[in-house]
Amino acid sequence: MGHFYCPSRDFHNRVFITPCIRIKRLPVIELRGNGYERGLQHGKRLKTEIAEVFKKWKENIAMSAKRDADSVITEFLDATNFRPVIRRWIPEIMDELKGISIGSGQKFYDVFAFQLVDELWVYLDRKAHMNGDHCSGIGLSSTVDHPAFVAQNMDLENYMNGYQILLHMKANDTEPEQYIMTCAGLTALNGMNAKGIGVCVNTLLELQASDDGLPVAYVIRGILSRQNKEDILSFVKTVKHASGQNYIIGVRDSVYDFEASAGQVTRFYPKADQSGVVYHTNHALMNHDVKPWFSNYHKKVTAGETKNGNSEIRYATLEKRLDNPGNKSSVDVIKAALSSKDDSQNPVCRSYTAGSIVFTFSSIIFTLTGQPSVQVTFGSPDKTEYKQFFFKKGN
């Protein structure tokens, strides 16, 4: 990634150099057919990229766990039982994983494990009590002044840099057209369908997890495969969640924020007036189904006694920017918030640097009403421009 530099002149006509936004084309992969056919196309078209990112993924696991990556993955999969709940709720996606495996030439158990980004963090957290600060999400219900939006900065580990992919899934007999922002070899990080349904997610590592719940990537795909509001909300509230996660879900003109744990799904409102503006980072505020080793932190943060952590500072940034009466809600306000570095040590926008652990993999804005569209960046929004994609009319 990085940026390039442009010559400019000041009012004394002196030449100086300033950093410019780099325009890098986001790979868009069109997928058609049933689950297996989509997976096969994904695997074949991104075979080289998947091989590269899987190698870096395993190197990252080995570095984090200080053990051989294959043994960690095997132990992780042996300690969990996600397949039955996946088959119950989204059976066709297992065929998609088989297609990715065959198309890319990667082992199925590696493809399956690679989907479990948050669940592996949960597993390693049990051993190391890691800090999982990353991602900042926003949702705005529609008003007479603006359409409905769901947006976020998706922050991921540095090894994923350069493997950003936008999947354009054509409608089939059971699912509407979808745009899914993700990494090569991964089925979903967030997304939107042609029916005005969008979802963004933030990790809530302190919430209780389940070894046999539905992993985050499959919850996302389950939401995007649905078209009815009641069905979507029932699914999110009913399914047993594998890991603590915040879901900002847009259903046409309305937005919903749910803090989900293995034993509880709680709707969250940033303000008591329930104004239709939601935002979230990486600490739970309404769901109290917390892991024992996070209980003291959770009590302090919900009481407002802890405000200097990374997640709390980013949350305060979103609150200040989105609740400012002088800021008329618009896509420009959202972009400014997602590009912000109000606190230099704890920014909402994290530019990629070689020495950092986490960076803003992509910034995403889903416009749900009016003319539905998807805007995404290849990397952090301070260094790359948003590229906009529209759905086929009538889908």
C-alpha positions as CSV (number, residue, x, y, z in Angstrom):
1,M,0.0,0.0,0.0
2,G,1.6,3.3,1.1
3,H,1.1,6.5,-0.8
4,F,2.9,8.6,-3.4
5,Y,3.9,12.3,-3.3
6,C,2.7,15.2,-5.4
7,P,4.6,18.5,-6.0
8,S,2.6,21.6,-5.0
9,R,3.3,25.3,-4.6
10,D,2.6,27.7,-1.8
11,F,1.6,31.3,-2.0
12,H,5.3,32.3,-2.4
13,N,5.5,29.9,-5.4
14,R,7.9,27.6,-3.5
15,V,7.7,24.0,-4.5
16,F,7.0,21.5,-1.7
17,I,6.0,17.9,-1.5
18,T,2.7,16.6,0.0
19,P,1.4,13.1,0.4
20,C,-1.5,12.3,-2.0
21,I,-4.2,9.8,-1.9
22,R,-3.3,6.7,-3.9
23,I,-5.9,5.3,-6.2
24,K,-5.5,1.6,-6.2
25,R,-8.0,-0.6,-8.0
26,L,-10.0,-2.9,-5.8
27,P,-10.3,-6.4,-7.4
28,V,-13.9,-7.2,-8.0
29,I,-14.7,-10.9,-8.5
30,E,-18.0,-11.9,-10.0
31,L,-19.5,-15.2,-8.8
32,R,-22.5,-17.0,-10.3
33,G,-24.4,-20.2,-9.7
34,N,-25.0,-22.4,-6.6
35,G,-22.7,-22.5,-3.6
36,Y,-20.2,-25.0,-5.0
37,E,-20.0,-23.2,-8.3
38,R,-19.4,-19.8,-6.6
39,G,-16.7,-21.3,-4.4
40,L,-15.0,-23.0,-7.4
41,Q,-14.9,-19.7,-9.2
42,H,-13.5,-17.9,-6.1
43,G,-10.8,-20.5,-5.7
44,K,-9.7,-20.7,-9.3
45,R,-9.6,-16.9,-9.9
46,L,-7.7,-16.2,-6.7
47,K,-5.6,-19.3,-6.5
48,T,-2.3,-17.4,-6.3
49,E,-3.6,-14.8,-3.8
50,I,-5.1,-17.5,-1.6
51,A,-1.9,-19.5,-1.5
52,E,0.0,-16.3,-0.5
53,V,-2.3,-15.2,2.2
54,F,-2.7,-18.7,3.7
55,K,1.1,-18.8,4.0
56,K,1.2,-15.4,5.7
57,W,-1.8,-16.5,7.9
58,K,0.1,-19.5,9.2
59,E,3.2,-17.5,9.8
60,N,1.1,-15.0,11.8
61,I,-0.4,-17.9,13.9
62,A,3.0,-19.4,14.6
63,M,4.3,-16.0,15.7
64,S,1.3,-15.3,17.9
65,A,1.0,-18.7,19.5
66,K,4.8,-19.4,19.4
67,R,4.0,-22.9,18.1
68,D,3.7,-24.7,14.7
69,A,0.6,-23.2,13.0
70,D,-0.7,-26.5,11.7
71,S,-0.8,-28.0,15.2
72,V,-2.6,-24.9,16.5
73,I,-5.2,-25.1,13.7
74,T,-5.7,-28.8,14.3
75,E,-6.1,-28.3,18.1
76,F,-8.5,-25.4,17.5
77,L,-10.7,-27.4,15.1
78,D,-10.6,-30.4,17.5
79,A,-11.7,-28.2,20.4
80,T,-14.7,-26.7,18.5
81,N,-17.8,-28.1,16.8
82,F,-19.1,-25.5,14.4
83,R,-20.1,-27.7,11.5
84,P,-23.5,-28.9,12.8
85,V,-24.8,-25.4,13.4
86,I,-23.4,-24.2,10.0
87,R,-25.2,-27.1,8.3
88,R,-28.4,-26.3,10.2
89,W,-28.5,-22.6,9.3
90,I,-26.5,-22.2,6.1
91,P,-26.0,-25.7,4.6
92,E,-25.1,-24.5,1.1
93,I,-22.0,-22.6,2.3
94,M,-20.2,-25.9,3.1
95,D,-20.4,-26.6,-0.6
96,E,-18.9,-23.1,-1.3
97,L,-16.0,-24.0,1.0
98,K,-15.4,-27.2,-0.9
99,G,-15.4,-25.2,-4.2
100,I,-12.8,-22.8,-2.8
101,S,-10.7,-25.7,-1.7
102,I,-10.8,-27.5,-5.0
103,G,-10.4,-24.4,-7.1
104,S,-7.5,-23.0,-5.1
105,G,-5.8,-26.4,-4.4
106,Q,-5.8,-25.7,-0.6
107,K,-6.7,-28.4,2.0
108,F,-10.3,-28.2,3.0
109,Y,-9.5,-28.0,6.8
110,D,-7.3,-24.9,6.0
111,V,-10.1,-23.3,4.0
112,F,-12.6,-24.0,6.8
113,A,-10.3,-22.7,9.5
114,F,-9.5,-19.5,7.6
115,Q,-13.2,-18.5,7.8
116,L,-13.0,-18.5,11.6
117,V,-11.1,-15.2,12.0
118,D,-12.9,-14.1,15.2
119,E,-13.3,-17.6,16.6
120,L,-9.5,-18.2,16.4
121,W,-9.0,-14.9,18.2
122,V,-11.4,-16.3,20.9
123,Y,-9.4,-19.5,21.1
124,L,-6.1,-17.7,21.5
125,D,-7.6,-15.3,24.0
126,R,-8.4,-18.2,26.3
127,K,-4.7,-18.9,26.4
128,A,-3.2,-15.4,26.3
129,H,-6.1,-13.0,27.2
130,M,-5.3,-10.9,24.1
131,N,-6.6,-7.4,23.6
132,G,-8.8,-7.3,20.5
133,D,-9.2,-3.6,19.7
134,H,-10.1,-3.1,16.1
135,C,-13.0,-1.9,13.8
136,S,-15.4,1.0,14.1
137,G,-19.0,0.9,12.9
138,I,-21.8,3.4,12.1
139,G,-25.4,3.2,11.2
140,L,-27.9,5.9,10.2
141,S,-31.6,5.3,9.7
142,S,-33.1,7.2,6.7
143,T,-34.7,10.7,7.2
144,V,-36.1,13.3,4.8
145,D,-32.6,14.6,4.5
146,H,-30.6,11.5,3.8
147,P,-30.9,7.8,2.9
148,A,-30.1,5.0,5.4
149,F,-26.4,4.0,5.8
150,V,-24.4,1.3,7.4
151,A,-20.6,1.8,7.4
152,Q,-17.4,0.7,9.1
153,N,-13.7,0.6,9.0
154,M,-12.7,-3.1,8.9
155,D,-9.4,-3.3,10.8
156,L,-7.5,-6.5,10.4
157,E,-4.0,-7.9,11.0
158,N,-1.3,-6.6,8.7
159,Y,-0.6,-9.9,6.9
160,M,-3.9,-9.4,5.0
161,N,-2.7,-6.2,3.4
162,G,-3.0,-6.5,-0.4
163,Y,-5.5,-9.3,-0.5
164,Q,-8.7,-7.1,-0.3
165,I,-11.4,-8.4,-2.6
166,L,-15.0,-7.3,-3.3
167,L,-17.1,-10.3,-4.2
168,H,-20.0,-9.5,-6.5
169,M,-22.4,-12.4,-6.1
170,K,-25.1,-12.6,-8.8
171,A,-28.6,-13.5,-7.7
172,N,-29.6,-17.1,-7.9
173,D,-32.8,-19.1,-7.1
174,T,-32.5,-18.6,-3.4
175,E,-30.4,-15.5,-2.8
176,P,-30.5,-11.9,-4.0
177,E,-27.6,-10.1,-5.6
178,Q,-24.8,-9.3,-3.1
179,Y,-21.6,-7.3,-2.7
180,I,-19.4,-8.8,0.0
181,M,-16.2,-7.1,1.2
182,T,-13.6,-9.7,2.1
183,C,-10.1,-11.2,1.8
184,A,-9.1,-13.7,-0.8
185,G,-10.2,-17.1,0.3
186,L,-12.6,-15.8,2.9
187,T,-16.4,-15.9,2.4
188,A,-17.4,-12.7,4.2
189,L,-16.2,-9.8,6.3
190,N,-19.3,-7.6,5.8
191,G,-21.7,-7.0,2.9
192,M,-25.0,-5.8,1.4
193,N,-27.7,-7.3,-0.8
194,A,-29.9,-5.8,-3.5
195,K,-32.9,-5.7,-1.2
196,G,-31.4,-2.9,1.0
197,I,-30.0,-5.3,3.6
198,G,-26.5,-4.4,4.9
199,V,-24.4,-5.7,7.8
200,C,-21.1,-4.6,9.5
201,V,-19.5,-6.2,12.5
202,N,-17.1,-5.4,15.4
203,T,-15.4,-7.9,17.7
204,L,-16.5,-7.8,21.3
205,L,-13.8,-10.2,22.7
206,E,-14.9,-9.8,26.3
207,L,-18.3,-11.5,25.7
208,Q,-18.9,-15.2,26.3
209,A,-18.2,-17.4,23.3
210,S,-19.4,-20.9,22.3
211,D,-17.5,-23.8,20.9
212,D,-20.6,-25.0,19.0
213,G,-22.2,-21.7,18.0
214,L,-22.5,-20.1,14.5
215,P,-19.2,-18.3,13.5
216,V,-19.3,-14.6,12.5
217,A,-18.7,-15.1,8.8
218,Y,-21.7,-17.4,8.6
219,V,-24.0,-15.0,10.5
220,I,-23.1,-12.4,8.0
221,R,-23.9,-14.7,5.1
222,G,-27.1,-15.8,6.8
223,I,-28.2,-12.1,7.1
224,L,-27.4,-11.4,3.5
225,S,-29.2,-14.4,2.2
226,R,-32.4,-13.1,3.7
227,Q,-34.8,-10.4,2.5
228,N,-37.5,-10.1,5.2
229,K,-36.9,-7.8,8.3
230,E,-38.6,-10.1,10.7
231,D,-36.7,-13.1,9.4
232,I,-33.4,-11.3,9.7
233,L,-34.0,-10.0,13.2
234,S,-35.3,-13.4,14.4
235,F,-32.2,-15.1,12.9
236,V,-29.8,-12.8,14.7
237,K,-31.6,-13.1,18.0
238,T,-32.3,-16.9,17.8
239,V,-29.0,-18.3,16.6
240,K,-26.4,-19.3,19.1
241,H,-23.3,-17.1,18.5
242,A,-19.8,-18.6,18.5
243,S,-18.1,-15.4,19.5
244,G,-18.8,-12.0,21.0
245,Q,-19.7,-9.6,18.2
246,N,-21.5,-6.3,17.6
247,Y,-23.8,-6.4,14.5
248,I,-24.9,-3.1,12.9
249,I,-27.7,-4.2,10.5
250,G,-29.5,-2.0,8.1
251,V,-32.9,-3.2,6.8
252,R,-33.8,-0.7,4.1
253,D,-34.8,2.5,6.0
254,S,-33.9,1.4,9.5
255,V,-30.8,0.4,11.4
256,Y,-30.3,-1.9,14.3
257,D,-27.3,-2.5,16.6
258,F,-27.0,-5.8,18.5
259,E,-24.3,-6.9,21.0
260,A,-24.3,-10.7,20.7
261,S,-22.7,-13.3,22.9
262,A,-23.2,-17.1,23.3
263,G,-25.9,-16.6,25.8
264,Q,-27.5,-13.2,25.0
265,V,-28.3,-10.8,22.2
266,T,-29.0,-7.3,23.4
267,R,-30.1,-4.3,21.3
268,F,-27.9,-1.3,21.8
269,Y,-28.8,2.4,21.5
270,P,-26.0,4.9,21.9
271,K,-28.5,7.5,23.1
272,A,-31.6,7.3,25.3
273,D,-33.7,9.0,22.7
274,Q,-33.1,6.1,20.3
275,S,-32.5,8.6,17.5
276,G,-31.7,6.3,14.6
277,V,-28.0,7.0,14.8
278,V,-25.8,4.1,16.0
279,Y,-22.1,3.6,16.4
280,H,-19.9,1.1,18.1
281,T,-16.3,0.0,18.6
282,N,-15.0,-3.0,20.6
283,H,-16.3,-2.9,24.1
284,A,-19.8,-4.2,25.1
285,L,-22.1,-1.6,26.8
286,M,-25.4,-3.4,27.1
287,N,-24.6,-7.1,27.0
288,H,-23.3,-8.3,30.4
289,D,-22.6,-12.0,29.4
290,V,-18.9,-11.5,30.0
291,K,-16.0,-13.8,30.3
292,P,-14.7,-14.0,34.0
293,W,-11.3,-12.4,33.2
294,F,-13.0,-9.4,31.6
295,S,-15.5,-8.8,34.4
296,N,-13.6,-6.0,36.2
297,Y,-12.9,-4.2,32.9
298,H,-16.5,-4.6,31.9
299,K,-17.8,-3.2,35.2
300,K,-15.5,-0.2,34.9
301,V,-16.2,0.6,31.2
302,T,-20.0,0.3,31.6
303,A,-19.8,2.6,34.7
304,G,-17.8,5.2,32.7
305,E,-14.8,4.7,34.9
306,T,-12.5,3.6,32.1
307,K,-12.2,6.0,29.2
308,N,-8.6,5.8,28.1
309,G,-8.6,2.5,26.3
310,N,-8.3,2.3,22.5
311,S,-11.9,1.2,22.0
312,E,-13.3,3.8,24.4
313,I,-11.4,6.6,22.7
314,R,-12.5,5.6,19.2
315,Y,-16.1,5.3,20.5
316,A,-15.8,8.9,21.9
317,T,-14.6,10.1,18.5
318,L,-17.6,8.6,16.7
319,E,-19.9,10.0,19.4
320,K,-18.5,13.5,19.0
321,R,-18.6,13.5,15.3
322,L,-22.0,11.9,14.8
323,D,-23.9,13.6,17.6
324,N,-22.7,17.1,16.7
325,P,-25.8,19.2,15.9
326,G,-23.7,21.2,13.5
327,N,-23.0,18.2,11.4
328,K,-25.9,17.4,9.1
329,S,-25.8,13.6,8.6
330,S,-24.5,12.7,5.2
331,V,-22.1,10.4,3.5
332,D,-19.5,13.1,3.8
333,V,-19.9,13.1,7.6
334,I,-19.5,9.4,7.6
335,K,-16.4,9.5,5.4
336,A,-14.9,12.2,7.7
337,A,-15.5,10.1,10.8
338,L,-14.0,6.9,9.2
339,S,-11.0,8.9,8.0
340,S,-10.4,10.6,11.4
341,K,-7.3,10.5,13.5
342,D,-8.6,12.8,16.3
343,D,-6.4,10.8,18.8
344,S,-3.1,10.1,17.1
345,Q,-2.5,7.0,19.3
346,N,-6.0,5.6,19.0
347,P,-7.3,6.7,15.6
348,V,-10.5,5.5,13.9
349,C,-8.5,5.3,10.7
350,R,-5.4,3.2,10.9
351,S,-2.9,3.6,8.0
352,Y,-0.9,0.6,7.1
353,T,2.7,0.6,8.4
354,A,5.1,-2.3,8.2
355,G,5.7,-2.4,11.9
356,S,2.1,-2.2,13.1
357,I,-0.1,-5.2,14.0
358,V,-3.5,-4.0,12.8
359,F,-4.5,-1.6,10.0
360,T,-7.6,-0.5,8.3
361,F,-8.1,-3.2,5.7
362,S,-11.0,-1.4,4.0
363,S,-13.5,1.3,4.7
364,I,-17.0,0.5,3.6
365,I,-20.2,2.5,3.2
366,F,-23.5,0.8,2.3
367,T,-26.3,3.1,1.0
368,L,-29.5,1.2,1.7
369,T,-32.2,3.4,0.3
370,G,-32.6,5.8,-2.6
371,Q,-30.2,4.3,-5.1
372,P,-28.6,1.4,-3.2
373,S,-24.8,1.3,-3.5
374,V,-21.6,0.1,-2.0
375,Q,-18.5,2.3,-1.5
376,V,-15.2,0.6,-0.5
377,T,-11.6,1.5,-0.2
378,F,-8.5,-0.7,-0.9
379,G,-6.9,0.0,2.5
380,S,-7.4,3.0,4.8
381,P,-9.6,5.8,3.6
382,D,-6.9,8.5,4.3
383,K,-4.7,6.8,1.6
384,T,-7.1,5.4,-0.9
385,E,-10.3,6.7,-2.5
386,Y,-13.7,5.2,-2.2
387,K,-14.9,3.3,-5.3
388,Q,-18.7,3.0,-5.7
389,F,-20.7,0.1,-7.1
390,F,-24.4,-0.1,-7.8
391,F,-26.8,-3.0,-7.9
392,K,-28.5,-4.1,-11.1
393,K,-32.0,-2.5,-11.3
394,G,-34.8,-4.8,-10.6
395,N,-32.8,-7.2,-8.5
